Structures are given as structure tokens and as C-alpha cells.
Amino acid sequence: VNESPDMYAFIYDAKRFALYNRSVIEQAPLQLYCAALLFAPENSIVRRRFKDCIPHWLKPRVQAHWNAALQTLEGHFSSVYSVAFSPDGKQVVSGSWDRTVRLWDAATGKALQTLEGHSASVSSVAFSPDGKQVVSGSDDKTVRLWNAATRKALQTLEGHSAFVRSVAFSLDGKQVVSGSWDQTVRLWDAATGKALQTLEGHSDSVSSVAFSPDSNLLPTLRVSDYWVVEGEANILWLPPDYRSTCKAIWDQTVVLGHSSGRLSFLRFRQGPKLVIYN
């Protein structure tokens, strides 16, 4: 980097150019000299180096610099409802309304596996801690376990009476937790598929679940009807700008995903809070 900054900058820009245009490179390689250059950012080194190849019959307004998005993974035929990284960061898993779970190479964006078996949309996916298994929750009311390498379905966990909206592995990979619109949280043995416990008490659908860092306790924070709820108590009302299309909860942190692409992180500390009951 220090010895040849110009070369480093060119290689970095070329990588961004290739990742951003991976889809068109695979489907229509000659479009590299047309669409790929045409829609590259104004300050892209590759665009400037090959500016004479850019068509003169179209002048779209493009962004000045590469944005934060590295690449777009295409292959699902409907909305993508859930995504997660593997523990080593080398793969991505996605769940979609097209009823499939897909595995992707995080570095290249290449589609690696398509896991089929659910009979309704897949709303939640996660890797096991060792990265060898994937768990998925679906609107078909089931939780499924998959071998990430072979695509083989390992277990189908049945017991929920409504949509399964969130799933997660324990840190030791021995248990799976699921949350459902049937207002329950269920614990399962990941090896045998046996139902271990049904946790009841919610008065509305359960949209997010996770294990605590020591895998002994499940967090009590959740988001429901524009409120952050702890146990049965409403503790924080969310104004319109903070209402989420998806959310994740880890320990005492709530992460809200918004349709604009923005993320909001809410960190709650232990101690007394103002409580509002319905």
C-alpha cells in the first residue's frame, strides 16, 4: 500500500467494479464495455481509464463514488426475509418468500446451494456456531435443520401452530430456539429434533428470539406494536422514524432495520426503567 498507492487504488477500484457488475459479467460479458462502464461512479478509476469505451449515445447521471454496497446477490424469485453470515464470514445464508434457503460465497457472491423443502415462505435463517448446519423457520409452521455442505435436510421440527418467525442456535450448537405467531417460544434438541420445552406467556406473536451469551437464558426484550417490551411491560415507544421492517435482539441490544436501509442500535442497561402497562 505504502510503496505503490496508485496501484493499490486501481486494484481496489477494479475489485469494486468486478463485484458490482458480477451479474452482468456472467450473463453478458460484452456489456462490461457498455453498461458496466456507463453506470460506474464518476470517480471510478476503471471508468476514467476506459472512458473512451463509454457509449456516447446515453448520459445517465451516476453517483460520484462507490457506495457502501459491495455487491448484489441475485437468485431468489421473491422477497428475501432473512439473511445471516456464517461464523467464519465466508458464506451468507438467505431465506425468501420463494420458499427456499440459499447459500452464497460472501467474497464472490456466487450461489453455492439452494435448500428446498419448505412449503411456505422462509422467514428466518441462521448458521450453527461451527458453520456446518443451517436452521430455517417458515410460515409452514416448521423449523428445519440442514447440512450446509450437502444440502441434505437433517431434521424437521414440528410443534408450532402458526408461522415461525425467528430461529437461532445456542452457542454450543446443541439447541435451537424458535419464536412463532402462536405466541410461544420453543426449545429443541439440534441433534435429535426432540422438543425440549415450550415457553408460554406472550400475549402476542413472537417475532425475535436469541440465546444469551452463556446459552442459559433467553432474552426478554422484544418489539411489538411500536413498543420495545421487556417481559410483559412496555418500556419504550418507537416513533415512526424508528419503526422497523426487521429486527434482531442480542442480550440487551435491540437492532432495528428500516426500509431505507438504515440500522438503529438501542442498548438497554440493567436497572429501573419507566414501565407502561396496557
C-alpha positions in Angstrom: 0.0 0.0 0.0 2.7 2.5 1.0 5.1 1.5 -1.8 2.6 1.8 -4.6 -0.5 3.6 -3.6 -1.7 4.2 -7.1 -1.5 0.5 -7.9 -3.4 -0.3 -4.7 -6.1 2.2 -5.5 -6.5 0.8 -9.0 -6.8 -2.8 -7.7 -9.3 -1.8 -5.1 -11.4 0.1 -7.6 -11.2 -2.8 -10.1 -12.4 -5.2 -7.4 -15.3 -3.0 -6.6 -16.1 -2.7 -10.3 -16.0 -6.5 -10.8 -18.1 -7.3 -7.7 -20.7 -4.6 -8.6 -21.0 -6.0 -12.1 -20.7 -9.7 -11.3 -24.2 -10.4 -12.6 -23.7 -8.7 -16.0 -20.2 -10.3 -16.4 -21.8 -13.8 -16.0 -24.8 -13.1 -18.2 -23.5 -10.8 -20.9 -19.7 -10.2 -20.7 -19.5 -7.7 -23.6 -21.7 -5.3 -21.5 -18.6 -4.6 -19.5 -17.7 -2.1 -22.2 -21.2 -0.6 -22.2 -23.5 -0.9 -19.2 -20.7 -1.6 -16.6 -18.6 1.4 -17.5 -21.7 3.6 -18.2 -23.1 3.1 -14.7 -19.8 3.1 -12.8 -19.3 6.1 -10.4 -17.9 9.2 -12.0 -14.7 9.0 -9.9 -14.1 5.3 -10.5 -10.5 4.7 -11.7 -11.6 2.0 -14.1 -14.3 4.3 -15.6 -11.7 7.1 -16.1 -9.1 4.7 -17.5 -11.5 3.3 -20.1 -13.6 6.4 -20.7 -13.2 6.2 -24.5 -15.1 2.9 -24.4 -18.2 4.5 -22.8 -21.1 4.9 -25.3 -21.8 8.5 -26.3 -25.4 7.9 -27.0 -26.5 7.8 -23.4 -25.5 10.1 -20.5 -27.1 8.9 -17.2 -26.5 10.7 -14.0 -24.4 8.4 -11.8 -23.1 8.7 -8.2 -19.7 10.2 -7.6 -18.1 7.4 -5.6 -18.7 3.7 -4.8 -21.3 3.4 -2.1 -21.3 1.0 0.8 -23.0 -1.8 -1.1 -20.3 -4.2 -2.3 -22.4 -6.5 -4.4 -26.0 -7.7 -5.0 -26.7 -11.4 -4.7 -29.4 -12.4 -7.2 -31.2 -15.7 -7.5 -34.3 -15.6 -5.3 -37.6 -15.2 -7.1 -39.4 -13.3 -4.3 -38.8 -11.1 -1.3 -35.8 -12.0 0.9 -37.0 -12.1 4.5 -33.8 -13.1 6.5 -30.0 -13.2 6.0 -27.1 -14.2 8.2 -23.3 -14.7 7.9 -21.5 -17.9 8.7 -19.3 -17.8 11.8 -16.1 -17.5 9.7 -17.7 -14.8 7.5 -17.1 -16.7 4.3 -20.7 -17.6 3.5 -24.1 -15.9 3.6 -27.4 -17.7 4.1 -30.7 -16.2 2.9 -34.4 -17.1 3.4 -37.1 -16.0 1.0 -40.8 -15.9 0.2 -39.9 -18.2 -2.7 -39.8 -21.0 -0.1 -36.1 -21.6 -0.5 -32.9 -21.2 1.6 -29.8 -20.2 -0.3 -26.1 -20.2 0.5 -23.7 -17.8 -1.1 -20.0 -17.2 -1.2 -19.5 -13.9 0.6 -16.3 -13.0 -1.3 -17.5 -13.5 -4.8 -21.3 -13.5 -4.5 -21.5 -16.9 -6.2 -24.6 -19.1 -5.4 -23.4 -22.2 -3.6 -26.5 -24.2 -2.6 -30.3 -24.0 -2.8 -32.1 -25.8 0.1 -35.6 -26.7 -0.8 -38.3 -28.4 1.3 -40.4 -25.7 3.0 -43.9 -25.4 1.7 -44.3 -21.7 2.5 -42.1 -18.6 2.8 -38.9 -18.8 4.9 -38.9 -16.0 7.4 -35.7 -16.7 9.5 -32.3 -18.4 8.9 -29.1 -18.9 10.9 -25.9 -20.8 10.8 -24.8 -23.2 13.6 -21.7 -22.0 15.6 -19.5 -24.4 13.6 -20.9 -23.3 10.3 -21.8 -26.9 9.3 -25.6 -26.6 9.7 -28.3 -24.1 8.8 -31.6 -23.7 10.7 -34.6 -22.2 9.0 -38.1 -21.1 10.2 -41.0 -20.9 7.9 -44.7 -19.9 7.5 -45.3 -23.6 7.0 -45.1 -23.8 10.9 -41.9 -25.9 10.9 -38.3 -25.4 11.7 -35.8 -27.3 9.5 -32.1 -28.2 10.0 -29.9 -28.6 7.0 -26.4 -29.8 6.3 -24.7 -26.7 4.8 -22.3 -28.6 2.6 -24.5 -31.4 1.2 -27.9 -29.6 1.1 -29.3 -32.6 3.0 -32.3 -32.0 5.2 -31.4 -33.3 8.7 -34.4 -32.6 10.8 -37.9 -31.2 10.5 -39.1 -29.8 13.9 -42.9 -29.7 14.2 -45.0 -28.4 17.0 -45.8 -24.7 16.4 -49.4 -24.0 15.4 -48.7 -20.8 13.5 -45.9 -19.1 11.4 -42.4 -19.5 12.7 -40.8 -16.0 12.6 -37.4 -16.4 14.3 -34.9 -19.2 14.9 -31.4 -19.3 16.5 -28.8 -21.8 17.6 -27.3 -21.9 21.1 -23.6 -21.1 21.3 -22.7 -24.7 21.7 -24.9 -25.7 18.8 -26.8 -28.3 20.8 -30.1 -26.5 21.0 -32.3 -24.5 18.7 -34.8 -21.9 19.8 -37.8 -20.7 17.7 -40.4 -18.0 18.1 -43.9 -18.1 16.5 -47.1 -16.3 15.9 -48.7 -18.9 18.1 -47.3 -16.7 21.0 -44.8 -19.4 22.2 -41.1 -19.9 22.3 -39.9 -23.5 21.8 -36.6 -25.1 22.6 -35.4 -28.1 20.5 -32.5 -30.6 20.6 -30.5 -29.9 17.5 -29.2 -33.4 17.2 -32.4 -35.4 17.6 -35.1 -32.8 16.8 -36.8 -33.5 20.1 -38.9 -30.8 21.6 -37.4 -29.8 24.9 -39.5 -27.0 26.2 -42.4 -24.7 25.3 -42.2 -21.3 26.9 -45.6 -19.6 27.2 -46.6 -16.2 28.5 -46.5 -13.9 25.5 -49.9 -12.3 24.6 -48.9 -11.6 21.0 -46.8 -13.1 18.3 -43.1 -13.7 19.0 -41.0 -12.1 16.2 -37.4 -12.5 17.5 -35.5 -15.0 19.7 -31.9 -15.5 20.7 -29.8 -17.2 23.4 -27.9 -15.2 26.0 -24.1 -15.4 25.6 -23.9 -18.3 28.1 -26.8 -20.1 26.4 -28.6 -20.4 29.7 -31.2 -17.7 29.4 -33.3 -16.3 26.6 -33.6 -12.5 26.4 -36.9 -11.0 27.5 -36.7 -7.9 25.2 -38.9 -7.8 22.1 -40.6 -5.3 19.8 -44.4 -5.4 19.5 -46.8 -2.8 18.2 -44.3 0.1 18.1 -43.1 -0.7 21.6 -39.9 -2.2 22.9 -41.2 -4.7 25.5 -39.4 -6.2 28.4 -41.2 -9.2 29.8 -44.8 -8.1 29.8 -44.0 -4.4 30.2 -43.9 -1.7 27.5 -40.7 0.3 28.2 -40.1 2.4 25.1 -42.4 3.7 22.4 -40.9 3.9 18.9 -41.7 7.0 16.8 -42.3 6.5 13.0 -38.7 7.0 12.1 -37.6 4.1 14.3 -40.3 1.6 13.4 -38.6 -1.4 11.7 -39.2 -3.8 8.9 -37.0 -6.4 10.7 -35.2 -6.6 14.0 -32.7 -8.6 15.9 -32.1 -8.8 19.7 -28.8 -9.8 21.4 -28.5 -9.7 25.2 -29.7 -6.1 26.0 -29.3 -4.6 22.5 -32.1 -4.2 20.0 -31.2 -3.7 16.3 -33.9 -2.2 14.1 -33.7 -2.5 10.3 -35.6 0.2 8.3 -36.9 0.2 4.7 -34.4 3.0 3.9 -31.5 0.6 4.6 -30.7 2.4 7.9 -30.0 0.5 11.1 -30.8 1.7 14.6 -29.0 0.2 17.6 -30.7 0.5 21.0 -28.6 -0.5 24.0 -30.6 -1.1 27.3 -28.8 -1.1 30.6 -29.8 -3.1 33.6 -31.7 -1.2 36.3 -35.1 0.5 36.9 -37.0 1.8 33.9 -40.2 3.7 33.3 -42.8 1.0 32.7 -46.2 1.4 30.9 -48.7 -1.4 31.1 -51.5 -1.9 28.6 
